[in-house]
């Protein structure tokens, strides 16, 4: 098993006819993901290397029955694309688009909760989801990851590659890698994804990669303590970030003491989660925990 | 994007919140002329993006022209914890019967807007939260419905506003919510929200943060912000569309992806170094963008060594190498050493390009940790051994 994306994924892509959208959609298909269609208003009837393009999500839903949407449209169109995919009944929407206004994210999050409870949003401003050997939805460079038993959930893209690569070099693989994105109002939180990993038979350990800003890591710490049987190793980026400065991710704003890397690491440790101080240390702790788990199991 | 007080007040007025008439000026002469026109007494207020202006001598009352001149002279150019005062806001002094507090912000945990109201205004609201939490009313609003007048009246009543101004406070809350929602603000705060002896409810200060991602919807707000007090390299980076934050140290940092760059700053600090900047070259950077980034990093004269930490996903390591080679051929790198760690997409090609180019002072590193240690040594003027 794995979480969110696998062999049963039927992917339809908003923005499939754009340069970036086409490039990554085809990359995903090359990896083995079942790409069933794309949506670009005004370009219905065309195709992108054999992928049929539809004008609306309603048509796409009828014609190719996608269960997963990937959003690759520019920020100003992204909120409506997400809501249209949800209204068409798509269960999982993965929004890659970066730079969506916070108020749009708020509208999307609350509209999904009110009107489309059957749809899960991952992102926006995220690298997507990869289940090695099964499916890749997004921009995660799949070649660095092997199939295995580590679940990874992260607010940052490249940092995930860094940690995943170190785990792979130590000889371990991943069940799924889920990027939840660095924006202020993400569709899915750490807790949402941790719940999935807890219930996934393939996943034996979870690596959580957080960063400054917000309180998602603190909430994750409480959830792990109260509800998780599987070990979690955490990493927090941004110990040296100055207060009040924005470090690229809109979510990563530190104001005052709350939301600092130190406060987050302390919250996690207080709830029994081991926190690595560098990506290398995180990989080492994960490998240690896994080796311990497999030797005690044998 | 944080706004200066007077810019926030202009947005307040646009949405029907009562503020004092005033004038933003940048010279003593203009300050005096504005004060004369407004009529005494006036308040002369430093316009800087930092709290504690009053304590720092940045807010003063003037009863006549001589005082207005004196205060404008003393406040213009004042350094308030690193923020130089270049603009003054002159407004008619208000008579105050009570000082309240009101704000609307995005509550990231609840994923809803939060309205906060208190009758204990005019002081740090964190202090009220700590000492008299019962005097702080917090109310989440359904962002899809907005704040209704009925809810606003409930908030004002529950918060203990004087009975005769409950309607006025409610109007102010609704207007403040409108500023927050229609201007794409992440924070709209009034402290203090005053009640005058004539029972008028008025915003005496304004703290507004706008969402930079939504500025395309508000072309009229694009010129706002305290650009004069911005770090010059940060301003240049913003114009060029590069994510750059100036820091205090001497090691220039370039990476791809905000999380990886933040992590790189941490690892350099752990190795005993002090980063000079945060620079996220972003996903899919080509050679031209990398060269531009090197220019920005080297524009900071404190930089003694530079670290490139790249884990290529969309970004291709060969493009990064080409950009660095172009930077070395077109720019004067002043003998500053570079440590370059390339991993990920096309890393082998990237490393090969660098090896062939034999750039002076460029040291390849195998891992992020090794790279951090090398750059810290180089910044301290120590030689590093040829990597195996």
Contacts between the chains, C-beta under 8 A, distances in Angstrom:
chain1	res1	chain2	res2	distance
A	75	B	213	6.5
A	76	B	216	6.6
A	99	B	213	4.9
A	100	B	213	6.4
A	101	B	184	5.7
A	101	B	211	5.5
A	101	B	213	4.7
A	101	B	214	3.6
A	101	B	217	7.3
A	102	B	106	6.1
A	102	B	184	7.4
A	102	B	186	5.9
A	102	B	211	4.8
A	102	B	213	6.8
A	102	B	214	7.2
A	103	B	143	7.8
A	103	B	181	6.8
A	103	B	184	5.3
A	103	B	211	6.9
A	103	B	214	6.5
A	104	B	214	7.7
A	106	B	106	6.9
A	106	B	111	6.7
A	106	B	112	7.5
A	106	B	113	7.6
A	106	B	143	5.0
A	107	B	143	6.7
A	107	B	144	6.9
A	109	B	111	5.2
A	110	B	111	7.0
A	110	B	112	7.1
A	110	B	142	7.4
A	110	B	143	5.5
A	110	B	144	5.3
A	111	B	144	6.6
A	114	B	144	6.7
A	127	B	313	7.1
A	139	B	283	7.3
A	139	B	313	6.3
A	139	B	314	5.8
A	140	B	313	6.8
A	141	B	312	7.3
A	141	B	313	4.4
A	141	B	314	7.9
A	141	B	344	6.3
A	141	B	345	5.9
A	144	B	344	7.0
A	154	B	259	7.3
A	155	B	259	6.6
A	156	B	257	6.1
A	156	B	258	6.4
A	156	B	259	2.2
A	156	B	260	6.7
A	156	B	262	7.8
A	156	B	263	8.0
A	157	B	257	5.2
A	157	B	259	6.9
A	157	B	283	7.4
A	157	B	313	6.4
A	158	B	255	7.4
A	158	B	256	5.6
A	158	B	257	2.9
A	158	B	259	6.2
A	158	B	260	3.9
A	158	B	311	5.0
A	158	B	313	6.1
A	159	B	257	6.5
A	159	B	259	3.5
A	159	B	260	4.8
A	159	B	262	7.9
A	159	B	263	5.5
A	160	B	259	7.7
A	161	B	311	4.9
A	161	B	313	5.6
A	161	B	344	6.4
A	162	B	260	6.0
A	162	B	263	7.2
A	162	B	311	5.0
A	162	B	343	7.8
A	162	B	368	6.8
A	165	B	311	7.2
A	165	B	343	6.8
A	165	B	344	7.7
A	182	B	258	6.3
A	182	B	259	7.0
A	184	B	106	6.3
A	184	B	108	5.3
A	184	B	186	7.5
A	185	B	106	7.5
A	185	B	108	6.8
A	185	B	111	5.5
A	209	B	259	7.2
A	211	B	258	7.8
A	211	B	259	5.6
A	211	B	262	6.0
A	212	B	262	7.2
A	214	B	108	4.7
A	214	B	109	7.4
A	215	B	108	6.9
A	215	B	109	5.2
A	216	B	108	8.0
A	219	B	109	7.1
A	235	B	263	7.8
A	237	B	259	5.2
A	237	B	260	7.9
A	237	B	262	4.0
A	237	B	263	4.3
A	237	B	266	6.4
A	238	B	262	4.4
A	238	B	265	7.8
A	238	B	266	7.1
A	239	B	265	7.9
A	239	B	266	4.6
A	239	B	269	6.9
A	240	B	247	7.8
A	240	B	262	7.9
A	240	B	265	4.5
A	240	B	266	5.4
A	240	B	268	7.9
A	240	B	269	4.5
A	240	B	275	6.5
A	241	B	262	6.2
A	241	B	265	7.1
A	241	B	278	7.7
A	242	B	245	7.8
A	242	B	247	6.7
A	245	B	245	5.3
A	245	B	278	7.9
A	246	B	245	7.4
A	247	B	243	7.9
A	247	B	245	6.2
A	247	B	258	5.7
A	247	B	261	7.3
A	247	B	262	5.5
A	247	B	278	5.5
A	247	B	280	7.9
A	248	B	243	4.5
A	248	B	257	8.0
A	248	B	258	3.0
A	248	B	261	6.9
A	248	B	262	7.9
A	248	B	278	7.3
A	248	B	280	4.5
A	249	B	258	4.5
A	249	B	259	7.2
A	250	B	211	7.8
A	250	B	212	7.9
A	250	B	213	6.7
A	251	B	108	7.6
A	252	B	258	6.5
A	252	B	262	7.2
A	256	B	126	7.5
A	261	B	266	7.6
A	277	B	266	7.7
A	277	B	270	6.6
A	278	B	263	7.6
A	278	B	266	7.3
A	278	B	267	5.3
A	278	B	270	6.8
A	278	B	368	7.5
A	278	B	369	6.4
A	279	B	263	6.1
A	279	B	267	7.9
A	279	B	368	6.6
A	280	B	367	7.1
A	280	B	368	7.0
A	280	B	369	5.5
